[in-house]
Amino acid sequence: MSSSVWGPEPLPRVAAPLREQVTDRVRAAILDLRLRPGERLIERELTENLGVSRATVREVIRQLAAEGLVTVVPQRGAEVTSLSASDAADIYEMRASLEALAVRRFVQRAGEDQVRALRAAVDEIARSAEAAGDHLAAKDRFYEVLMEGSASGPLQQTLAGLQARVRLLRATSLSAPGRPTQAAQELSAVVDAVEARDAEAAADACVLHIRNAAATATAQLTG
């Protein structure tokens, strides 16, 4: 693996524990598709490229396996998880149900400041789509605001268990030409309904967005 996979800067030895720094670096490489599904994670290469011990690398692999981003294959070792079309369909169905509920709760519980923050987040998504910016980061912000405003611990905890695989699928769907702009329009419709305090319309718009993303990601996975 070339150094371009891991970024130009060496790992800092401050702030977060080293294991967390390495986990964040490898996770980012997977979610940004610099490490592709099915690509092997070879301990020796990881230790050399990241300048850490094999023990640290093994801890990182265990953490990412628990998140569903890495799969440990007998007689082969660790590799980036490859999601099948059927896996993706199941994840999107779960996501549609959970996020529709989150949108309903947001409409019921969020204050006006949070509604404005959600509009600002979707505006940033639209700008990133037009200017080829960091669309994934913009969408992450949208969902952070949504989950905060939903004020539901159980929902946040349940969605957190899907988060890494959802973001991997999001990266897959958004790599399709034209999809970032379409996604921005769909999420703007969600916020339109939120601003009108129409919980059911917002939930319906959310489900439509997720089903369109599912169709795009499935096409990418089977193409």
N, C-alpha and C positions, 0 to 999 in steps of 0.2 A: 504494500500500500504506500503510495507516495505521500509526502508531507502535505500536499494540497488537500488531502482528505481531512486532516486534523486542524488545518489553519496554520498561519505563519508564526504565531506566537507560542513560546514555550509555556508550559503550565506554571502559573504562579504558585508560590509556596506560602500563600497567606490566605486569610479569610476562611472559606470553607475547607473542611478536611480534604486531604489529597484524593481520597477515594471518591468523594462527591464531585470534585473537579474533573476527575477522569470519567466518571459516569456521565456528567453533563456533556463532556466533549464527545464521547462515543454516541450518546443519545442524539445529539445535534447532528452528527454525521449521518446517522440512520434516517432521522426525520427530514433532513434536507436532501436525502437521496444521493449523498456523496458515497455512502455505502449502500449498495443495491440489494434488494431481496435475494436471498440465496447466497450472498457473498460470505465466504468463510472469515471468521475472526480468529486469526492465528496468534496464540499467546506470545510467541517470540517476536513477531512483528509489532504487536501492540506494546510490549515492554520496550522495544528499541525505539519506536516512533514517539512514544509518550514519556519515556524516561522514568518508568515506574517498575516496581517488582512484579513478579508473576503472581504473587499472593494478592496484590492489589487488583491485577487484571482479572483474576478468578472471582474476586468479590464483585467486581463491576459486571462481569458476565452473569453472575447469579442474580444481581439486581435487575438487569435488563431482561433476563429470562422471566423473572416474576412479573415484569410489566408487559410481557408479551412481544417485546421487540426483538428478542433473540431466542433462537431455538437450539437446544443442545441435542445433536443427533448422535446416537451410538456409533462408534467406530469412525466417526467423522469429526466430531467436535462441535464448536459453536458456530452458528451462522445467522445472518440477518433473517428474521422471520419472513417467509413468503406467505402472504394471505391468499387463499383461494377465492374464487368468485363466490362460492357458497358461504365461506367465512365472512366475506365482506357483506353479503346480503343480510346475514344474521346480525352483524354489528350495526348496520344501518337501520334495521328494523328496531333494535333495542334503542338506538339513538333517537329515532323518530318519536317513539313513545315517551322517552325520558325528557327530551328537550321540549316537546310540546307541553308537557306538564310544567317544565321550568318556565316557559313563556307565560303560561296561565298564571303561575304564582307571581311572576314578575309584574304582570298587569295588576294583580290584586294587592301586592305588597310594596312595590317600589315607589320611592318618592320622586318628586319632579326632577330633582338633581340627578337621580339615577337614570331617569328617562332621557334627560338631555345628554348624559354620558353615553347612553346606548346609541343615540343619534350621532354623536360625535364619532363613535367607534365605527359605525357603518359608513359614515362619510369618509373616514380614513381608508376603509376597505375599498371604496370606490376610487379614491385617489391612487391607491397602490395598484389597482387593476389598470388604470389608465396610464400610469407612469412606470409600469413594470417594477414597482417597489416591493417591499417585503410583505407580500400578501398574507403569508402564514402568520406573521407576527400581528398584523392588523386583525386577522380573524381571532387570534388568541385573545386579544384585548376585548373584542366584542363578547366573547363567551365568558371572560372574567367578569365583565359588567353584568351580563345576564345572570350568572350564577349568584353574584353578590346580591343583586336585587330580588332574586327569587326567595332569598332568606330561608332556604331549606337545607339543613344539615344532611338529612338522609339522601336527598337528590344529589348534592355535591359529592358526597362520599361514593355513591353508586356510579356517577359519571366519571369520577376520578379513576375508578378501576378500568374504565374503557379509554381513558384519555390518550394514552400513548398510541394505541392502535387506531383510534379515531383520527389522530393527527397524521399518522402514516397514510391512512386512506385519503385524508384531505390533501396531502401533498400529491398523491397519485391523481386525484380528480382534477386538481387545479393545474396540473401539467398539461391538460388538454387545451388546445387552442380555443380561445373565446370563453372558456369556463370562468375565469376570474371576474370578467365583466358581468356575465350572467348571474353569478353568485352574489355579486354586489347588489344587483337589481332585486334579486329574491329577498335578500336580507333587508333591503330598504322597505320592501312591502311588509315585512314583519314589523319593523319599527313604525311604519304608518299606522298599523292596527294597534300597536302598543300605545302610541300617542293618542289614539281615539279611545283608549281604554276598552277595546273590544277583545276580550280574552280569547274567544273562540276563533275569530278571524285571524288573530296573531298566531294561534296554535296551528290553524290550517295552513297559513303561509309558511310556517316553520317546517311542517311535514312536507309540503311541496318542495321546499328548498332541499331537504335531506333526500327525498326520493330522486330529484334531479341529479344530485351529487352521486347517489348510489348508481344510477344508470350510467353516468360518465365513468365512475371508477370501475364498475364491472366491465365496461367496454375496454378500458385500458388494461385490465387484468387478463382479459380473454383475447385481446387483440394480438 
